[in-house]
Amino acid sequence: MSQSKTMAILKDNLWTNNPIFIQILGICSTLAVTNNLRNTAIMTIGVALTTAFSSMTLSAMKELIPRKVRMIVQVLVISFYVIIIDILLRAYLPDVSKQLGPYVGLIITNCIIMGRAEAFAPANPPLLSFWDGLTSGFGYMAVLMAIAFVRELLGFGTLFGLRVMPEGFVPWTIMIMAPSAFFLVALVMWWAKNMQAKGQAKPAAPSAAQPAKA
């Protein structure tokens, strides 16, 4: 993998084409886990690893998969990695596994994973597909962690379960309710779109200011 290509993929997945605020994928996860930073971190790490390993595996198998059954094979491969993550959580983090409940199993339905498996993995080598899947997961993780930070801080007065707000702080009940996640996602989308629009407008500004030639 060339460094320029890996950096281009990183920038694309973290910012230019972020799966949450640009592609609008994986939005349902904001309702599931983002009122708790620890659960959000574990869930998003699981999604990132599943996306990375699934993309790598499907890229390595692309010459062996008949086109008519590619979706079935993709679901099978993704399910394999989701089951591994679920087993590891049950073994080493049983409390978190109970709190996340069925949402770990529902990683398989995350559109980000299927999207990278379908759009990137078939046309690229395994290592590059792994990197693309991992950085897509990081782009997803960054947005959800930011939302979880606000929701847990204002909803419970804690961060990662540790009390950080002063005594007398009144928790915002709305922040631990599902609708707050959608409001915060909308704000993140608005901010990101606004920043990207400003970034695209800056290069054009000097040329527009130059006087017209006679």
Backbone as CSV, one residue per row, in Angstrom:
resi,resn,N_x,N_y,N_z,CA_x,CA_y,CA_z,C_x,C_y,C_z
1,MET,0.847,-1.196,0.000,0.000,0.000,0.000,0.884,1.248,0.000
2,SER,0.612,2.162,-0.925,1.355,3.414,-0.936,0.827,4.327,0.163
3,GLN,1.744,5.129,0.710,1.370,6.008,1.820,0.330,7.035,1.390
4,SER,0.472,7.543,0.163,-0.475,8.557,-0.317,-1.885,7.991,-0.417
5,LYS,-1.991,6.727,-0.860,-3.317,6.115,-0.993,-3.924,5.816,0.371
6,THR,-3.106,5.333,1.300,-3.641,5.050,2.636,-4.095,6.330,3.331
7,MET,-3.342,7.411,3.152,-3.745,8.678,3.759,-4.999,9.231,3.103
8,ALA,-5.127,9.029,1.792,-6.317,9.494,1.082,-7.553,8.734,1.578
9,ILE,-7.419,7.428,1.797,-8.522,6.627,2.311,-8.879,7.058,3.731
10,LEU,-7.858,7.304,4.552,-8.089,7.754,5.923,-8.862,9.069,5.950
11,LYS,-8.412,10.035,5.159,-9.085,11.335,5.111,-10.510,11.201,4.590
12,ASP,-10.677,10.353,3.585,-12.003,10.173,2.989,-12.982,9.586,4.000
13,ASN,-12.555,8.557,4.714,-13.460,7.872,5.642,-13.683,8.634,6.943
14,LEU,-12.690,9.414,7.366,-12.855,10.182,8.597,-13.604,11.487,8.375
15,TRP,-13.442,12.085,7.190,-13.977,13.422,6.998,-14.754,13.600,5.690
16,THR,-14.069,13.467,4.541,-14.681,13.804,3.255,-15.924,12.982,2.967
17,ASN,-15.881,11.687,3.282,-16.993,10.795,2.978,-17.380,9.981,4.215
18,ASN,-17.402,10.659,5.347,-17.701,9.989,6.625,-19.007,9.204,6.550
19,PRO,-19.023,7.974,7.050,-20.235,7.144,6.923,-21.458,7.684,7.650
20,ILE,-21.262,8.496,8.686,-22.401,9.017,9.437,-22.921,10.310,8.828
21,PHE,-22.099,11.359,8.778,-22.643,12.657,8.388,-22.575,12.956,6.891
22,ILE,-22.002,12.053,6.097,-22.034,12.224,4.650,-22.859,11.116,3.992
23,GLN,-22.516,9.856,4.277,-23.241,8.746,3.670,-24.559,8.440,4.385
24,ILE,-24.719,8.948,5.601,-25.929,8.727,6.418,-26.170,7.226,6.607
25,LEU,-25.150,6.509,7.033,-25.257,5.077,7.297,-25.044,4.816,8.789
26,GLY,-25.605,3.737,9.284,-25.409,3.353,10.683,-26.070,4.275,11.683
27,ILE,-27.105,4.999,11.249,-27.749,5.973,12.126,-28.472,5.303,13.300
28,CYS,-29.009,4.112,13.089,-29.765,3.444,14.163,-28.917,3.204,15.407
29,SER,-27.596,3.090,15.232,-26.717,2.867,16.382,-26.742,4.037,17.351
30,THR,-27.064,5.226,16.867,-27.103,6.381,17.760,-28.188,6.228,18.816
31,LEU,-29.242,5.522,18.484,-30.305,5.280,19.447,-29.926,4.199,20.446
32,ALA,-29.135,3.233,19.987,-28.896,2.029,20.767,-27.948,2.242,21.934
33,VAL,-26.832,2.907,21.712,-25.759,2.862,22.708,-25.163,4.207,23.099
34,THR,-25.565,5.299,22.477,-24.806,6.534,22.656,-25.150,7.331,23.905
35,ASN,-25.850,6.743,24.868,-26.018,7.449,26.146,-24.994,6.985,27.174
36,ASN,-24.006,6.184,26.710,-22.976,5.659,27.595,-21.673,5.514,26.810
37,LEU,-20.632,6.204,27.241,-19.377,6.211,26.490,-18.719,4.843,26.413
38,ARG,-18.759,4.088,27.513,-18.103,2.776,27.501,-18.780,1.831,26.517
39,ASN,-20.099,1.783,26.556,-20.822,0.923,25.629,-20.628,1.362,24.182
40,THR,-20.601,2.679,23.986,-20.392,3.205,22.635,-19.018,2.825,22.116
41,ALA,-18.000,2.959,22.956,-16.639,2.622,22.536,-16.538,1.151,22.138
42,ILE,-17.097,0.276,22.954,-17.008,-1.162,22.673,-17.807,-1.521,21.424
43,MET,-18.998,-0.941,21.296,-19.826,-1.214,20.127,-19.148,-0.754,18.837
44,THR,-18.596,0.443,18.849,-17.984,0.982,17.634,-16.666,0.283,17.298
45,ILE,-15.922,-0.142,18.313,-14.721,-0.939,18.048,-15.122,-2.261,17.384
46,GLY,-16.210,-2.847,17.870,-16.713,-4.079,17.260,-17.095,-3.870,15.806
47,VAL,-17.758,-2.760,15.511,-18.144,-2.456,14.126,-16.906,-2.236,13.263
48,ALA,-15.922,-1.491,13.797,-14.700,-1.218,13.030,-13.947,-2.504,12.699
49,LEU,-13.806,-3.382,13.681,-13.081,-4.641,13.450,-13.856,-5.558,12.507
50,THR,-15.162,-5.600,12.674,-15.976,-6.418,11.771,-15.867,-5.918,10.337
51,THR,-15.946,-4.609,10.156,-15.838,-4.030,8.813,-14.476,-4.325,8.205
52,ALA,-13.417,-4.168,9.001,-12.059,-4.367,8.498,-11.818,-5.821,8.089
53,PHE,-12.115,-6.746,8.991,-11.841,-8.155,8.698,-12.780,-8.715,7.634
54,SER,-14.021,-8.248,7.621,-14.954,-8.708,6.586,-14.505,-8.240,5.206
55,SER,-14.111,-6.972,5.112,-13.650,-6.438,3.825,-12.400,-7.170,3.352
56,MET,-11.481,-7.416,4.275,-10.251,-8.127,3.907,-10.557,-9.545,3.424
57,THR,-11.418,-10.245,4.134,-11.754,-11.624,3.767,-12.468,-11.684,2.422
58,LEU,-13.423,-10.791,2.230,-14.173,-10.785,0.977,-13.300,-10.368,-0.201
59,SER,-12.358,-9.471,0.052,-11.419,-9.088,-1.006,-10.543,-10.266,-1.408
60,ALA,-10.088,-11.037,-0.410,-9.245,-12.199,-0.697,-10.024,-13.296,-1.427
61,MET,-11.344,-13.349,-1.210,-12.175,-14.398,-1.802,-12.880,-13.961,-3.084
62,LYS,-12.645,-12.730,-3.531,-13.479,-12.160,-4.602,-13.474,-12.975,-5.888
63,GLU,-12.352,-13.648,-6.198,-12.284,-14.448,-7.427,-13.038,-15.763,-7.287
64,LEU,-13.359,-16.149,-6.056,-14.014,-17.438,-5.812,-15.523,-17.311,-5.603
65,ILE,-16.016,-16.080,-5.475,-17.426,-15.869,-5.154,-18.233,-15.632,-6.431
66,PRO,-19.173,-16.510,-6.771,-20.057,-16.256,-7.917,-20.886,-14.997,-7.679
67,ARG,-21.051,-14.204,-8.706,-21.734,-12.921,-8.557,-23.169,-13.091,-8.055
68,LYS,-23.834,-14.169,-8.447,-25.234,-14.365,-8.084,-25.424,-14.589,-6.587
69,VAL,-24.392,-15.072,-5.915,-24.535,-15.371,-4.476,-23.633,-14.487,-3.618
70,ARG,-23.121,-13.393,-4.176,-22.160,-12.574,-3.429,-22.766,-11.983,-2.164
71,MET,-24.058,-11.593,-2.211,-24.689,-11.010,-1.025,-24.796,-12.042,0.094
72,ILE,-25.109,-13.270,-0.264,-25.224,-14.335,0.740,-23.866,-14.599,1.382
73,VAL,-22.819,-14.622,0.556,-21.470,-14.856,1.072,-21.037,-13.691,1.958
74,GLN,-21.368,-12.475,1.576,-21.021,-11.307,2.383,-21.672,-11.389,3.765
75,VAL,-22.946,-11.723,3.796,-23.653,-11.848,5.076,-23.044,-12.969,5.919
76,LEU,-22.673,-14.060,5.276,-22.070,-15.190,5.992,-20.736,-14.795,6.622
77,VAL,-19.902,-14.107,5.862,-18.593,-13.678,6.367,-18.756,-12.671,7.503
78,ILE,-19.641,-11.702,7.309,-19.872,-10.695,8.352,-20.407,-11.359,9.625
79,SER,-21.324,-12.304,9.462,-21.880,-13.015,10.616,-20.801,-13.746,11.401
80,PHE,-19.854,-14.326,10.687,-18.760,-15.047,11.332,-17.993,-14.138,12.289
81,TYR,-17.648,-12.946,11.825,-16.875,-12.032,12.676,-17.729,-11.440,13.801
82,VAL,-19.002,-11.208,13.544,-19.887,-10.706,14.596,-20.028,-11.735,15.711
83,ILE,-20.145,-13.002,15.349,-20.246,-14.066,16.353,-18.982,-14.130,17.199
84,ILE,-17.821,-13.979,16.574,-16.560,-13.982,17.321,-16.542,-12.837,18.335
85,ILE,-16.948,-11.645,17.904,-16.966,-10.487,18.799,-17.958,-10.718,19.945
86,ASP,-19.111,-11.271,19.630,-20.115,-11.552,20.661,-19.571,-12.553,21.686
87,ILE,-18.894,-13.591,21.228,-18.311,-14.591,22.137,-17.251,-13.958,23.036
88,LEU,-16.406,-13.107,22.468,-15.359,-12.450,23.249,-15.953,-11.529,24.311
89,LEU,-17.005,-10.799,23.950,-17.661,-9.917,24.924,-18.297,-10.725,26.053
90,ARG,-18.956,-11.817,25.709,-19.576,-12.662,26.735,-18.532,-13.254,27.682
91,ALA,-17.345,-13.541,27.131,-16.299,-14.175,27.936,-15.553,-13.178,28.815
92,TYR,-15.219,-12.009,28.268,-14.335,-11.073,28.976,-15.033,-9.823,29.506
93,LEU,-16.179,-9.458,28.931,-16.920,-8.280,29.395,-18.404,-8.631,29.506
94,PRO,-18.744,-9.556,30.401,-20.137,-10.013,30.484,-21.129,-8.907,30.836
95,ASP,-20.720,-7.956,31.686,-21.624,-6.869,32.057,-21.974,-6.003,30.853
96,VAL,-20.942,-5.679,30.070,-21.173,-4.876,28.865,-22.017,-5.652,27.869
97,SER,-21.735,-6.949,27.741,-22.504,-7.797,26.821,-23.984,-7.785,27.186
98,LYS,-24.294,-7.830,28.493,-25.690,-7.803,28.932,-26.328,-6.450,28.653
99,GLN,-25.563,-5.377,28.852,-26.100,-4.039,28.617,-26.377,-3.804,27.136
100,LEU,-25.474,-4.277,26.287,-25.666,-4.097,24.844,-26.766,-5.010,24.314
101,GLY,-26.925,-6.165,24.966,-28.003,-7.071,24.588,-27.956,-7.476,23.127
102,PRO,-29.078,-7.348,22.431,-29.145,-7.810,21.034,-28.395,-6.920,20.051
103,TYR,-27.950,-5.744,20.504,-27.326,-4.816,19.567,-26.004,-5.326,19.018
104,VAL,-25.302,-6.173,19.758,-24.066,-6.756,19.229,-24.383,-7.631,18.025
105,GLY,-25.394,-8.473,18.160,-25.795,-9.312,17.037,-26.274,-8.505,15.843
106,LEU,-26.846,-7.342,16.118,-27.359,-6.503,15.043,-26.265,-5.735,14.308
107,ILE,-25.009,-5.901,14.721,-23.905,-5.317,13.954,-23.961,-5.800,12.512
108,ILE,-24.423,-7.027,12.331,-24.490,-7.604,10.989,-25.374,-6.782,10.053
109,THR,-26.352,-6.065,10.615,-27.259,-5.274,9.785,-26.746,-3.863,9.536
110,ASN,-25.578,-3.528,10.091,-25.044,-2.181,9.913,-24.683,-1.952,8.443
111,CYS,-25.271,-0.934,7.855,-25.090,-0.677,6.420,-23.648,-0.316,6.057
112,ILE,-22.884,0.185,7.015,-21.491,0.545,6.740,-20.702,-0.688,6.330
113,ILE,-20.901,-1.790,7.036,-20.148,-3.018,6.776,-20.466,-3.550,5.383
114,MET,-21.756,-3.670,5.084,-22.162,-4.168,3.776,-21.753,-3.202,2.667
115,GLY,-21.810,-1.909,2.960,-21.436,-0.910,1.961,-19.982,-1.017,1.549
116,ARG,-19.073,-1.176,2.530,-17.648,-1.295,2.196,-17.360,-2.639,1.530
117,ALA,-18.068,-3.686,1.960,-17.886,-5.004,1.352,-18.318,-5.001,-0.105
118,GLU,-19.310,-4.219,-0.423,-19.847,-4.191,-1.784,-19.133,-3.172,-2.669
119,ALA,-18.791,-2.017,-2.087,-18.260,-0.925,-2.907,-16.741,-0.929,-3.031
120,PHE,-16.026,-1.390,-2.005,-14.564,-1.260,-2.006,-13.840,-2.598,-2.140
121,ALA,-14.221,-3.568,-1.334,-13.486,-4.836,-1.270,-13.357,-5.572,-2.608
122,PRO,-14.406,-5.636,-3.452,-14.275,-6.399,-4.697,-13.274,-5.817,-5.691
123,ALA,-12.948,-4.535,-5.539,-12.085,-3.880,-6.518,-10.688,-3.564,-5.990
124,ASN,-10.382,-4.014,-4.774,-9.099,-3.659,-4.170,-8.483,-4.861,-3.465
125,PRO,-7.150,-4.831,-3.237,-6.469,-5.939,-2.570,-6.849,-6.046,-1.096
126,PRO,-6.597,-7.217,-0.478,-7.042,-7.455,0.907,-6.541,-6.445,1.928
127,LEU,-5.244,-6.107,1.915,-4.724,-5.189,2.933,-5.336,-3.800,2.806
128,LEU,-5.501,-3.342,1.583,-6.114,-2.029,1.375,-7.586,-2.060,1.787
129,SER,-8.239,-3.188,1.540,-9.638,-3.339,1.961,-9.747,-3.359,3.483
130,PHE,-8.783,-4.004,4.140,-8.754,-3.998,5.610,-8.623,-2.569,6.123
131,TRP,-7.720,-1.794,5.539,-7.505,-0.417,5.955,-8.749,0.433,5.710
132,ASP,-9.385,0.233,4.573,-10.606,0.971,4.261,-11.699,0.643,5.277
133,GLY,-11.866,-0.642,5.590,-12.875,-1.030,6.565,-12.586,-0.485,7.946
134,LEU,-11.321,-0.531,8.348,-10.936,-0.044,9.671,-11.160,1.461,9.797
135,THR,-10.756,2.217,8.787,-10.919,3.673,8.848,-12.383,4.088,8.712
136,SER,-13.170,3.313,7.976,-14.615,3.582,7.937,-15.207,3.411,9.340
137,GLY,-14.748,2.356,10.030,-15.191,2.141,11.401,-14.746,3.256,12.330
138,PHE,-13.537,3.781,12.110,-13.054,4.885,12.937,-13.866,6.156,12.688
139,GLY,-14.254,6.386,11.421,-15.091,7.548,11.113,-16.438,7.450,11.799
140,TYR,-16.992,6.266,11.804,-18.254,5.977,12.501,-18.067,6.146,14.006
141,MET,-16.954,5.629,14.509,-16.673,5.680,15.941,-16.510,7.117,16.427
142,ALA,-15.817,7.952,15.664,-15.558,9.329,16.084,-16.856,10.097,16.306
143,VAL,-17.805,9.944,15.378,-19.077,10.663,15.492,-19.885,10.152,16.678
144,LEU,-19.994,8.836,16.815,-20.794,8.278,17.905,-20.184,8.557,19.271
145,MET,-18.860,8.579,19.361,-18.218,8.897,20.635,-18.467,10.354,21.019
146,ALA,-18.455,11.242,20.036,-18.742,12.652,20.313,-20.175,12.823,20.827
147,ILE,-21.108,12.109,20.197,-22.506,12.173,20.633,-22.661,11.573,22.027
148,ALA,-21.997,10.432,22.266,-22.078,9.786,23.575,-21.472,10.661,24.668
149,PHE,-20.418,11.399,24.345,-19.791,12.309,25.309,-20.814,13.330,25.809
150,VAL,-21.532,13.937,24.877,-22.519,14.969,25.245,-23.685,14.338,25.995
151,ARG,-24.179,13.204,25.500,-25.354,12.591,26.121,-25.069,12.087,27.538
152,GLU,-23.924,11.435,27.735,-23.629,10.930,29.076,-23.310,12.074,30.036
153,LEU,-22.574,13.068,29.544,-22.210,14.190,30.411,-23.440,14.944,30.899
154,LEU,-24.335,15.274,29.979,-25.515,16.052,30.354,-26.647,15.188,30.902
155,GLY,-26.682,13.930,30.497,-27.763,13.052,30.930,-27.529,12.411,32.285
156,PHE,-26.254,12.132,32.602,-25.928,11.480,33.872,-24.936,12.269,34.726
157,GLY,-24.233,13.224,34.110,-23.191,13.959,34.829,-21.920,13.158,34.983
158,THR,-21.755,12.121,34.140,-20.577,11.251,34.237,-19.902,11.120,32.877
159,LEU,-18.668,10.594,32.899,-17.945,10.205,31.691,-17.309,8.853,31.964
160,PHE,-17.612,7.873,31.151,-17.173,6.497,31.376,-17.569,6.013,32.777
161,GLY,-18.729,6.491,33.253,-19.240,6.067,34.544,-18.683,6.811,35.739
162,LEU,-17.743,7.727,35.513,-17.136,8.490,36.611,-17.788,9.867,36.715
163,ARG,-18.151,10.243,37.925,-18.822,11.519,38.151,-17.872,12.671,37.862
164,VAL,-18.279,13.598,36.979,-17.437,14.749,36.651,-18.166,16.076,36.875
165,MET,-19.478,16.045,36.889,-20.228,17.280,37.095,-20.313,17.583,38.590
166,PRO,-20.366,18.857,38.952,-20.378,19.228,40.375,-21.673,18.822,41.066
167,GLU,-21.615,18.772,42.386,-22.803,18.471,43.184,-23.877,19.526,42.913
168,GLY,-25.086,19.085,42.843,-26.180,20.001,42.547,-26.544,20.044,41.074
169,PHE,-25.719,19.419,40.229,-26.039,19.383,38.801,-27.315,18.576,38.581
170,VAL,-28.220,19.143,37.822,-29.491,18.469,37.514,-29.373,17.826,36.136
171,PRO,-29.413,16.504,36.066,-29.288,15.827,34.765,-30.390,16.236,33.793
172,TRP,-30.034,16.319,32.520,-30.999,16.628,31.475,-31.664,15.316,31.053
173,THR,-32.871,15.105,31.468,-33.561,13.847,31.178,-33.652,13.578,29.676
174,ILE,-33.806,14.628,28.879,-33.932,14.463,27.430,-32.701,13.796,26.825
175,MET,-31.540,13.992,27.486,-30.305,13.463,26.926,-30.183,11.945,27.040
176,ILE,-30.926,11.331,27.927,-30.861,9.873,28.018,-32.013,9.218,27.251
177,MET,-32.791,10.042,26.581,-33.883,9.537,25.754,-33.440,9.475,24.292
178,ALA,-34.050,8.556,23.553,-33.638,8.319,22.168,-33.689,9.560,21.260
179,PRO,-34.703,10.429,21.361,-34.757,11.570,20.439,-33.535,12.471,20.494
180,SER,-32.881,12.574,21.654,-31.713,13.454,21.755,-30.601,13.019,20.809
181,ALA,-30.505,11.715,20.569,-29.474,11.215,19.652,-29.692,11.765,18.251
182,PHE,-30.931,11.804,17.803,-31.218,12.318,16.470,-30.937,13.816,16.381
183,PHE,-31.264,14.549,17.443,-30.966,15.985,17.442,-29.458,16.219,17.328
184,LEU,-28.680,15.436,18.085,-27.232,15.615,18.071,-26.623,15.180,16.745
185,VAL,-27.132,14.111,16.160,-26.651,13.702,14.834,-26.924,14.799,13.815
186,ALA,-28.108,15.397,13.896,-28.446,16.485,12.971,-27.487,17.662,13.134
187,LEU,-27.141,17.983,14.380,-26.190,19.076,14.622,-24.803,18.740,14.070
188,VAL,-24.375,17.492,14.252,-23.075,17.068,13.711,-23.083,17.162,12.189
189,MET,-24.159,16.723,11.562,-24.257,16.801,10.100,-24.210,18.247,9.624
190,TRP,-24.957,19.097,10.315,-24.977,20.519,9.940,-23.588,21.128,10.062
191,TRP,-22.911,20.842,11.181,-21.567,21.388,11.398,-20.587,20.885,10.345
192,ALA,-20.615,19.588,10.062,-19.680,18.999,9.100,-19.916,19.539,7.693
193,LYS,-21.174,19.608,7.285,-21.492,20.141,5.963,-21.060,21.597,5.844
194,ASN,-21.275,22.356,6.915,-20.893,23.764,6.911,-19.383,23.931,6.789
195,MET,-18.627,23.114,7.541,-17.168,23.191,7.489,-16.642,22.759,6.125
196,GLN,-17.239,21.724,5.544,-16.805,21.269,4.224,-17.110,22.306,3.151
197,ALA,-18.258,22.963,3.276,-18.617,24.005,2.313,-17.645,25.182,2.392
198,LYS,-17.254,25.541,3.617,-16.285,26.627,3.787,-14.924,26.243,3.210
199,GLY,-14.522,24.963,3.431,-13.255,24.496,2.903,-13.214,24.507,1.391
200,GLN,-14.332,24.197,0.746,-14.392,24.200,-0.703,-14.441,25.614,-1.269
201,ALA,-14.986,26.546,-0.483,-15.116,27.925,-0.957,-13.807,28.697,-0.873
202,LYS,-12.919,28.334,0.069,-11.678,29.093,0.265,-10.779,29.141,-0.963
203,PRO,-10.486,28.029,-1.656,-9.603,28.100,-2.821,-10.142,28.976,-3.933
204,ALA,-11.472,29.087,-4.031,-12.062,29.873,-5.107,-12.056,31.362,-4.806
205,ALA,-11.899,31.733,-3.545,-11.987,33.134,-3.151,-10.913,34.025,-3.789
206,PRO,-9.608,33.647,-3.774,-8.587,34.532,-4.364,-8.804,34.808,-5.828
207,SER,-9.186,33.774,-6.596,-9.366,33.957,-8.029,-10.538,34.878,-8.313
208,ALA,-11.567,34.818,-7.459,-12.718,35.672,-7.651,-12.391,37.129,-7.370
209,ALA,-11.381,37.329,-6.499,-11.023,38.699,-6.120,-10.114,39.374,-7.131
210,GLN,-9.495,38.617,-8.051,-8.568,39.187,-9.014,-9.314,40.046,-10.026
211,PRO,-8.763,41.201,-10.391,-9.443,42.060,-11.365,-9.448,41.410,-12.749
212,ALA,-10.471,41.657,-13.510,-10.582,41.104,-14.858,-9.566,41.741,-15.777
213,LYS,-8.979,40.944,-16.654,-7.994,41.463,-17.605,-8.706,42.236,-18.729
214,ALA,-8.030,43.283,-19.171,-8.605,44.104,-20.245,-8.532,43.370,-21.567
